[in-house]
Structure formats: structure tokens, C-alpha cells
Amino acid sequence: MSTDAAVVFMLGYPGTGKRTVGGHVAAQLGGVLVDNALINRPVLEVLQWDGVAPLPPGIWDRVVPVRDAVLGTIEDLAPPTTSFVVTNVLEDEPAAAGAYERIRSLARRRGSLFLAVMTECDVDVQVSRIDTPDRVALRKGSDPEGYRRHRLATRLFQPPAEEVLTIDTTTTTPAASAARVVDELRSRGLHGG
């Protein structure tokens, strides 16, 4: 496929650099970062979530209309030459394949190149990135030991091998990781950005 725009789906555990690397990718492509916090934040802001306290049951159901509105805007209103970098944590559960397919098919309907990027890093480095002021400000989880337990107990959804680039962000700078993603997109036929 040869195209002028891409949809990059950044996946991985919390704190592995999806938003940070994704921001660099979006900047290099002249595109838009659609971090999961952008979608979750309106609901979590109303609750003034501190990133640690347990969330009420059903909270993620309240986020669904926000996600629908954002993805619908990308599909129906955004210029087809705009690239998007979408971030999320997809746990290995039945709904994950549908969430993945939704982003992949959005790219197809836009005529955009699709690439999934799995971010990985050493668990101690990941946990050290969790309790930071920017995560708290964005209403992202900020409980280091809670995320250590999550990482050790939770398997993530694995995209098809031919659609995914895996990057290790343990010691690689976000800019270098992003450059690797953009190089991969270009090798797959991206012309724009």
C-alpha cells in the first residue's frame, strides 16, 4: 500500500512510553496524537481521580460515547491526509480483538496505512515512570506498585505479526523510538508526513 497518511496504534502496558513515543511519531508525521487519556480524561476529570483510588464500577462504560465521538470525528470529518497515532492498553480478553479491529478498519476506510506498535520495557523502568506529575495531571494511573502487580498478572492482546512493530523503550530515547516507527511506515509505503 502506498499512501500519504497513516494510522499508528500504539499498544503496551501503562508507563511503557506509548504517549511519549506516540507524540514524537505524530510530530514527525505532522499528525495528531489521540492518547487514551484524551478519551478517558473527561470522565475521570469529573471524578477528580488521583490515579490511585479504586474507580467506581461501570466507569469504562461511560467512556464509550467519548471514544465513539473521537473515532467518528477522525473517520467522518478529519482530512484524509492527516495521520493519527492512537494509544491504548488492550488486555488479552475477548473484547480486545474488536477494539483492535476498530482502529485497523478505521485506517482502511480512511485509505491510510495501518501499523500497530507494541511498546515494551523493563518492568522496573516502567514502574519508575508511573508516579509522575504529568500522568497525574492527565488523570492517568499513578500507582507504581499497582501497575507492577498489573504487569505481572496481565497478558496483553497480541496483534498479527505482520501488522506489528515491537519496540523496547527501556533505554532508547522517545525520539529514536519514534524515528524507528516512521522508518517502518516509510518501508511499508508511507509517502506523506
C-alpha positions in Angstrom: 0.0 0.0 0.0 1.2 3.5 -0.9 -0.4 6.3 1.0 0.0 9.9 2.3 -1.3 9.2 5.8 -1.1 6.5 8.5 -2.9 5.3 11.5 -0.5 4.1 14.1 -1.9 2.1 17.0 0.5 2.3 20.0 -0.1 -0.6 22.4 1.6 -1.7 25.6 1.4 -1.7 29.4 0.9 1.6 31.2 4.2 3.5 31.5 6.0 1.9 28.6 6.0 5.1 26.5 3.0 4.9 24.2 2.0 8.5 24.7 5.6 9.9 24.7 6.8 8.0 21.7 3.4 8.5 20.0 3.7 12.2 20.4 7.1 12.2 18.7 5.6 10.0 15.9 2.7 12.4 15.4 5.1 15.3 15.3 7.3 13.7 12.7 4.3 12.9 10.6 2.6 16.3 11.1 -0.3 14.3 12.5 -2.4 14.1 15.6 -1.9 12.1 18.9 -5.1 10.5 20.2 -3.8 9.3 23.5 -6.1 7.1 25.5 -6.1 9.8 28.2 -7.7 12.2 25.7 -10.7 9.9 25.6 -10.7 8.8 29.3 -10.0 12.2 30.8 -13.4 13.9 30.6 -14.9 11.2 32.7 -12.0 10.8 35.1 -11.8 14.6 35.5 -15.4 14.8 36.7 -14.4 12.3 39.4 -11.1 14.1 40.2 -9.4 10.8 40.0 -6.0 10.8 41.7 -4.7 7.9 39.7 -4.7 5.6 42.7 -8.1 5.3 44.3 -10.4 2.5 43.0 -12.7 3.6 40.3 -16.5 3.0 40.5 -17.9 0.0 38.7 -19.1 0.8 35.2 -16.7 3.8 34.7 -15.3 2.5 31.5 -18.8 2.1 30.0 -19.1 5.9 30.4 -16.1 6.4 28.3 -17.6 4.5 25.3 -19.5 7.5 23.9 -16.4 9.7 24.1 -14.4 7.1 22.2 -17.2 6.8 19.6 -17.2 10.6 19.1 -13.5 10.9 18.7 -13.2 8.0 16.3 -16.2 9.1 14.4 -14.7 12.6 14.0 -11.5 11.0 12.6 -13.5 9.0 10.2 -16.1 11.5 9.1 -14.5 14.9 9.4 -10.7 14.8 9.5 -8.9 15.4 6.3 -7.8 12.1 4.7 -4.2 13.3 4.5 -3.9 13.6 8.3 -2.1 10.9 10.1 -3.2 9.7 13.6 -1.4 8.0 16.4 -3.8 6.2 18.8 -2.7 4.8 22.1 -4.3 2.1 24.3 -3.7 -0.8 26.6 -5.5 -3.8 25.2 -5.6 -6.7 27.7 -5.8 -10.2 26.3 -9.6 -10.6 26.7 -12.4 -11.2 24.2 -13.2 -7.5 23.6 -9.6 -6.7 22.7 -9.8 -8.2 19.1 -12.8 -6.0 18.4 -11.1 -2.9 19.7 -8.0 -3.6 17.6 -10.1 -4.3 14.5 -12.0 -1.0 15.0 -8.7 1.0 14.7 -7.4 -1.2 11.8 -10.7 -0.9 9.9 -10.8 2.9 10.6 -7.4 3.2 8.8 -8.7 1.1 5.9 -11.8 3.2 5.5 -9.7 6.4 5.5 -7.3 4.9 2.9 -4.5 5.2 5.5 -1.6 2.9 6.1 -2.0 0.9 9.4 0.7 -0.1 11.7 0.4 -1.5 15.3 3.4 -0.7 17.6 3.9 -2.7 20.7 5.9 -0.9 23.3 7.9 -2.9 25.8 10.3 -2.0 28.6 11.9 -3.4 31.7 9.3 -3.7 34.5 11.4 -1.6 37.0 11.8 1.2 34.4 8.1 1.0 33.6 7.1 1.3 37.2 9.5 4.2 37.7 7.6 6.1 35.0 4.2 5.7 36.6 4.1 8.2 39.5 4.9 11.4 37.6 3.2 14.8 37.7 2.3 14.7 34.0 0.4 11.3 34.5 -1.5 12.7 37.5 -2.4 15.8 35.6 -3.7 13.7 32.7 -5.8 11.6 35.1 -3.7 8.5 34.2 -3.0 5.8 36.7 -0.1 6.7 39.0 0.2 3.8 41.5 3.6 2.2 40.8 3.1 -1.0 42.8 -0.4 -1.4 41.5 1.0 -1.3 38.0 3.8 -3.7 38.9 1.1 -6.2 40.0 -0.9 -5.4 36.8 2.1 -6.1 34.6 2.9 -9.4 36.3 -0.7 -10.6 36.3 -2.0 -9.4 33.0 -1.3 -10.5 29.5 -1.8 -8.1 26.6 -3.5 -8.7 23.3 -1.0 -9.5 20.6 -1.7 -8.1 17.1 -1.0 -10.2 14.0 2.8 -10.5 13.5 2.7 -8.9 10.0 1.0 -5.8 11.3 3.1 -5.0 14.4 6.4 -3.4 15.1 7.8 -4.1 18.6 10.0 -1.5 20.2 11.8 -1.6 23.5 11.7 1.8 25.2 13.8 0.8 28.3 16.9 2.8 27.2 16.0 4.1 23.8 15.0 7.8 23.7 11.5 8.6 22.6 12.8 10.5 19.5 14.8 7.4 18.4 11.9 5.1 19.0 9.6 7.4 17.0 12.2 7.5 14.2 12.1 3.7 14.1 8.3 3.8 13.8 8.4 6.4 11.0 11.1 4.4 9.1 8.9 1.3 9.3 5.9 3.3 8.0 8.0 4.5 5.1 9.3 1.0 4.3 5.6 -0.1 4.1 4.7 2.7 1.6 4.0 5.9 3.5 4.8 9.0 1.4 3.2 11.8 3.4 4.2 13.3 6.8 
